[in-house]
Amino acid sequence: TAAKLASLLRKQGKQPLLVAADVYRPAAIKQLQVLGQQINIPVFSRTDLQEPVEIARLAVEHALGSERDLLILDTAGRLHVDDKLMVELELIKAKVHPHEIILVVDAMTGQVAVNIAQAFHERLGLDGVILTKLDGDSRGGAALSIKAVTGCPIKFVGTGEKLDALETFHPDRMAERILGMGDVLTLVEKAQSAIDAEQMERLNKKVYSAEFTLEDFLEQLREIKKMGPLQQLISMIPGLGNAKMLKELGEIDEKELVYVEAVISSMTRWERRNPQEINGSRRRRIANGSGTSIQDVNRILKQFEQTRKMIRQFAEVGKSVKKGGKYLPGFIQDKRGKPLF
């Protein structure tokens, strides 16, 4: 989470420095160093020391002499009932006087997360909370309870394992998600950050001019996959975010998109540009090359025209849900006929 936070804040113009102050968990320091390399953010560590308080003090001295304007202390995870480790945090606070103390809690733990936040707030005086695993079954009810009990704001929410899966918390959007009303604004922001605007404009022109090919679809499919798990994206669509609708849709098989990508990638450029000309022998070759069946190839080709409508609706997702409808028309379907995003 510390690395995710550093990556997010750098996008906002900050120059963060990560500090590896978890001396208890095996390989914790090495893990943070690897993550720092992946996001190109420096990590301060002292493997010769086993005192987090001293490491924190030295890190502050180092940061003051560098060009970094933000220091993130990554301390070890701990339970609020472990008095020794709680005292350690109090000593770090007294030594380095942090501007903010932020607690990371798991949204999936529900009331337990609330109790933990309350205990930490009483000992340390929290300035905020990061709520993780909001991509799971929990839709964030713990956020309301934590705010009510501690008075501390939820500053960020984690929505996945990837290093960019941390977002600024918006109370109004969370309320809509909890009520099953979707979260269109976050969905649009994900699209804007994951999909190149010029590329999207070019593809949209092709869609509306009927020039959209399987080559373009493959490119678009890869862009959509960058936005995160499909189940999470679908939960943000108004009308599909409530528990009843998600249950009716069932689990989304992410592997289905892998099959679609494999089939299209096994085609020649000419075939991707002229799918209507793909005959039986070509379909057999494509199936063999992609590790799928001829029926899979037939199904994907048959549904290709529907995807044009799907992409237009995806670009205007807030307007595309039919009133009272169960799903966005134009979904790609899996082998059982269940709609996919």
HELIX and SHEET records of a PDB file:
HELIX    1   1 ALA A    2  LYS A   11  1                                  10    
HELIX    2   2 ALA A   28  ILE A   39  1                                  12    
HELIX    3   3 PRO A   52  LEU A   64  1                                  13    
HELIX    4   4 ASP A   83  VAL A   96  1                                  14    
HELIX    5   5 ALA A  107  THR A  109  5                                   3    
HELIX    6   6 GLN A  111  LEU A  124  1                                  14    
HELIX    7   7 GLY A  141  THR A  150  1                                  10    
HELIX    8   8 PRO A  171  ILE A  178  1                                   8    
HELIX    9   9 VAL A  184  ALA A  194  1                                  11    
HELIX   10  10 ALA A  197  TYR A  208  1                                  12    
HELIX   11  11 LEU A  214  LYS A  225  1                                  12    
HELIX   12  12 LEU A  230  SER A  235  1                                   6    
HELIX   13  13 ALA A  243  LEU A  249  1                                   7    
HELIX   14  14 LYS A  255  SER A  265  1                                  11    
HELIX   15  15 ARG A  269  ARG A  273  1                                   5    
HELIX   16  16 PRO A  275  GLU A  277  5                                   3    
HELIX   17  17 GLY A  280  SER A  290  1                                  11    
HELIX   18  18 ILE A  294  ALA A  315  1                                  22    
HELIX   19  19 VAL A  317  SER A  320  1                                   4    
SHEET    1   A 3 VAL A  43  PHE A  44  0                                        
SHEET    2   A 3 PRO A  16  ALA A  21  1                                        
SHEET    3   A 3 LEU A  70  THR A  75  1                                        
SHEET    1   B 4 ILE A 102  ASP A 106  0                                        
SHEET    2   B 4 GLY A 128  THR A 132  1                                        
SHEET    3   B 4 ILE A 154  GLY A 158  1                                        
SHEET    4   B 4 LEU A 166  THR A 168 -1                                        
SHEET    1   C 2 ILE A 332  GLN A 333  0                                        
SHEET    2   C 2 PRO A 339  LEU A 340 -1                                        
END                                                                             
